[in-house]
Amino acid sequence: MDARMLNDLIAQGQRFLLVDIAINMALAFALGVVIAFVYRRTHRGLNYSVSFASTLVFLPMVTAIVMMVIGNNLARAFGLVGAMSIIRFRTVVKDTRDTVFVFLALAVGMATGCGYHLIGLASTAFVTLAVMVLHLGNFGSVRSQDVLLRFSVSPDERGAMLYEDAFRQYLKKQSLLNIQTRHEGEILELSYFVRLRAPERAKEFVSALGSVEGIEGISLISMEESAEP
């Protein structure tokens, strides 16, 4: 048996030289890094996961291996389905956008594993470019000037009068959202949806409200949908 035969992996009459395997795996790895990088740069919110980003690198490589092993063998394909059905995946994808990156990584791995390198390169380039354009253009976001205001005050008529002057001076509109009591009804926690007359004066409004006697625990939270929680 010569060296060339030792360097061949035969799958359903299809031969993969070690150099072909190395090229497929290297390209799958490189494209996975690109996908993970774009995911990290365009991610919004607080649910970013380092392990998920790493998965986007490994997934094309593993998929490429699977595609090279299966080849055109239908029996192997069904065997893989049976093996995968034994494994239970309990990881919940929190963001539907993350699912797109998972499918992209799978598709790229399938392309590189089957030797369709140009498809893998072109699809990665086009999809990641589209993701970057939509991200930079803030596509789909709805900007709102409404903010969530929370503070504590004593539950008497004088307490209500204390902050009404600040409301009239700085707010364009207000809507009471929630009332809670603390310390056996001695303190009221109020939540409002408010819109400032001048958003750039938000700090001034908080300072004015904080200077009122009896008011404490003031927080002003942006409600823009473009900043995902």
C-alpha positions as CSV (number, residue, x, y, z in Angstrom):
1,M,0.0,0.0,0.0
2,D,1.6,3.3,-1.1
3,A,1.7,6.6,0.8
4,R,-1.1,8.0,-1.4
5,M,-3.4,5.2,-0.3
6,L,-2.6,5.9,3.3
7,N,-3.5,9.6,2.9
8,D,-6.9,8.8,1.4
9,L,-10.2,8.7,3.2
10,I,-12.7,6.8,1.1
11,A,-16.4,7.5,1.6
12,Q,-18.8,6.0,-0.8
13,G,-16.4,6.0,-3.7
14,Q,-15.4,9.6,-3.0
15,R,-11.7,10.1,-2.1
16,F,-10.6,12.8,0.3
17,L,-6.8,13.5,0.5
18,L,-5.5,14.7,3.8
19,V,-4.7,18.0,2.1
20,D,-8.4,18.2,1.0
21,I,-9.5,17.5,4.6
22,A,-7.1,20.1,5.9
23,I,-8.4,22.7,3.4
24,N,-12.0,22.0,4.3
25,M,-11.4,22.2,8.0
26,A,-9.2,25.4,7.8
27,L,-11.8,27.2,5.6
28,A,-14.6,26.1,8.0
29,F,-12.6,27.4,10.9
30,A,-11.9,30.7,9.2
31,L,-15.5,31.3,8.2
32,G,-16.6,30.3,11.7
33,V,-14.3,33.0,13.1
34,V,-15.8,35.6,10.7
35,I,-19.3,34.6,11.7
36,A,-18.5,34.7,15.5
37,F,-16.8,38.1,15.0
38,V,-19.7,39.6,13.2
39,Y,-22.1,38.2,15.9
40,R,-20.0,39.8,18.7
41,R,-19.8,43.2,16.9
42,T,-23.5,43.4,16.1
43,H,-24.9,41.8,19.3
44,R,-27.2,44.0,21.4
45,G,-28.6,43.5,24.9
46,L,-27.3,41.8,28.0
47,N,-27.6,38.1,27.0
48,Y,-24.2,37.9,25.2
49,S,-22.6,34.5,25.7
50,V,-18.9,33.8,25.1
51,S,-19.6,30.1,24.8
52,F,-22.2,30.8,22.1
53,A,-19.6,32.8,20.1
54,S,-17.2,29.9,20.5
55,T,-19.8,27.5,19.3
56,L,-20.2,29.5,16.1
57,V,-16.5,28.8,15.4
58,F,-16.7,25.1,16.1
59,L,-20.1,24.4,14.5
60,P,-18.9,24.8,10.8
61,M,-15.9,22.6,11.5
62,V,-18.0,19.8,13.1
63,T,-20.6,20.1,10.3
64,A,-17.8,19.9,7.7
65,I,-16.6,16.6,9.3
66,V,-20.1,15.2,9.3
67,M,-20.6,16.0,5.6
68,M,-17.2,14.5,4.6
69,V,-18.0,11.3,6.6
70,I,-21.6,10.9,5.2
71,G,-20.7,11.8,1.6
72,N,-23.4,10.3,-0.7
73,N,-24.1,7.4,1.6
74,L,-27.8,7.4,2.6
75,A,-27.3,4.7,5.2
76,R,-24.7,6.9,7.0
77,A,-27.1,9.8,6.9
78,F,-29.8,7.8,8.6
79,G,-27.3,6.4,11.1
80,L,-26.3,10.0,12.0
81,V,-29.9,10.9,12.5
82,G,-30.4,8.0,14.8
83,A,-27.2,8.8,16.8
84,M,-28.3,12.5,17.2
85,S,-31.7,11.5,18.4
86,I,-30.1,9.9,21.4
87,I,-28.6,13.2,22.5
88,R,-30.9,15.6,24.1
89,F,-30.1,19.3,23.5
90,R,-31.6,21.4,26.3
91,T,-29.9,24.7,25.4
92,V,-32.6,27.4,24.8
93,V,-31.8,30.0,22.2
94,K,-32.8,33.3,24.0
95,D,-32.8,35.5,20.9
96,T,-34.3,34.5,17.5
97,R,-31.5,36.4,15.9
98,D,-29.0,33.9,17.4
99,T,-30.8,31.1,15.5
100,V,-29.9,32.8,12.2
101,F,-26.2,32.6,13.1
102,V,-26.5,29.0,14.1
103,F,-28.1,28.1,10.7
104,L,-25.5,30.2,8.9
105,A,-22.7,28.3,10.7
106,L,-24.4,25.0,9.8
107,A,-24.8,26.0,6.1
108,V,-21.2,27.1,5.8
109,G,-20.0,23.9,7.4
110,M,-22.1,21.9,4.9
111,A,-20.7,23.9,2.0
112,T,-17.0,23.5,3.1
113,G,-17.5,19.8,4.0
114,C,-18.8,19.1,0.5
115,G,-16.0,21.0,-1.2
116,Y,-18.2,23.9,-2.3
117,H,-15.7,26.5,-1.0
118,L,-16.9,29.3,-3.2
119,I,-20.5,28.9,-1.9
120,G,-19.2,29.0,1.7
121,L,-17.1,32.1,1.1
122,A,-19.7,34.0,-0.9
123,S,-22.6,33.1,1.4
124,T,-20.6,34.1,4.5
125,A,-19.6,37.4,2.9
126,F,-23.1,38.3,1.7
127,V,-24.9,37.3,4.9
128,T,-22.4,39.0,7.3
129,L,-22.4,42.1,5.1
130,A,-26.2,42.2,5.3
131,V,-26.0,41.8,9.1
132,M,-23.5,44.7,9.4
133,V,-25.6,47.0,7.2
134,L,-28.8,46.4,9.1
135,H,-26.9,46.8,12.4
136,L,-25.3,50.1,11.4
137,G,-28.6,51.3,10.0
138,N,-30.4,50.4,13.2
139,F,-32.9,48.5,11.1
140,G,-36.2,47.6,12.8
141,S,-35.7,49.8,15.9
142,V,-38.3,52.1,17.1
143,R,-36.9,55.1,18.9
144,S,-39.0,56.6,21.6
145,Q,-38.5,59.6,23.9
146,D,-40.5,57.9,26.6
147,V,-38.6,57.0,29.8
148,L,-39.5,55.1,32.9
149,L,-39.4,57.2,36.1
150,R,-39.3,55.6,39.5
151,F,-39.1,57.2,42.9
152,S,-40.3,57.0,46.5
153,V,-42.5,59.6,48.4
154,S,-44.6,59.9,51.5
155,P,-48.3,58.9,50.9
156,D,-50.0,62.2,51.7
157,E,-51.3,65.1,49.7
158,R,-48.3,67.2,50.5
159,G,-46.1,64.4,49.1
160,A,-48.0,64.5,45.8
161,M,-47.7,68.3,45.7
162,L,-43.9,68.1,46.2
163,Y,-43.1,66.7,42.8
164,E,-45.9,68.2,40.7
165,D,-44.0,71.4,40.1
166,A,-41.0,69.5,38.7
167,F,-43.4,67.5,36.5
168,R,-45.0,70.6,35.1
169,Q,-41.7,72.3,34.4
170,Y,-39.8,69.4,32.8
171,L,-42.3,66.9,31.5
172,K,-44.4,67.0,28.3
173,K,-46.6,64.0,29.4
174,Q,-46.8,61.6,32.2
175,S,-48.7,58.3,32.8
176,L,-48.9,56.5,36.2
177,L,-47.8,52.9,35.7
178,N,-47.5,51.4,39.1
179,I,-47.8,52.1,42.9
180,Q,-46.3,50.0,45.6
181,T,-46.1,50.5,49.4
182,R,-43.1,50.0,51.7
183,H,-42.6,50.1,55.4
184,E,-46.2,49.3,56.1
185,G,-47.6,52.0,53.9
186,E,-45.3,54.8,55.1
187,I,-43.6,55.1,51.8
188,L,-45.0,54.9,48.3
189,E,-43.0,53.7,45.3
190,L,-44.3,55.3,42.2
191,S,-43.6,54.3,38.6
192,Y,-44.4,56.7,35.6
193,F,-44.0,56.6,31.9
194,V,-42.9,60.2,31.2
195,R,-41.7,62.2,28.2
196,L,-39.4,65.1,28.8
197,R,-39.9,68.5,27.2
198,A,-36.2,68.5,26.4
199,P,-34.5,65.1,26.6
200,E,-31.1,66.7,27.0
201,R,-32.3,68.1,30.4
202,A,-32.8,64.7,31.9
203,K,-30.1,65.1,34.5
204,E,-31.4,68.5,35.4
205,F,-34.9,67.0,35.9
206,V,-33.5,64.3,38.2
207,S,-31.6,66.8,40.2
208,A,-34.7,69.0,40.6
209,L,-36.8,66.1,41.7
210,G,-34.1,64.9,44.1
211,S,-33.9,68.3,45.7
212,V,-37.5,68.0,46.8
213,E,-37.9,67.0,50.4
214,G,-39.3,63.6,51.0
215,I,-38.4,62.1,47.6
216,E,-35.7,59.5,47.3
217,G,-34.6,56.6,45.2
218,I,-35.0,58.4,41.8
219,S,-34.2,56.4,38.7
220,L,-34.8,57.3,35.1
221,I,-34.7,54.4,32.6
222,S,-34.7,54.7,28.8
223,M,-37.5,52.8,27.1
224,E,-36.0,52.9,23.6
225,E,-36.7,49.6,21.8
226,S,-33.4,50.1,20.1
227,A,-31.6,49.2,23.3
228,E,-32.7,45.7,24.0
229,P,-32.9,44.5,27.7
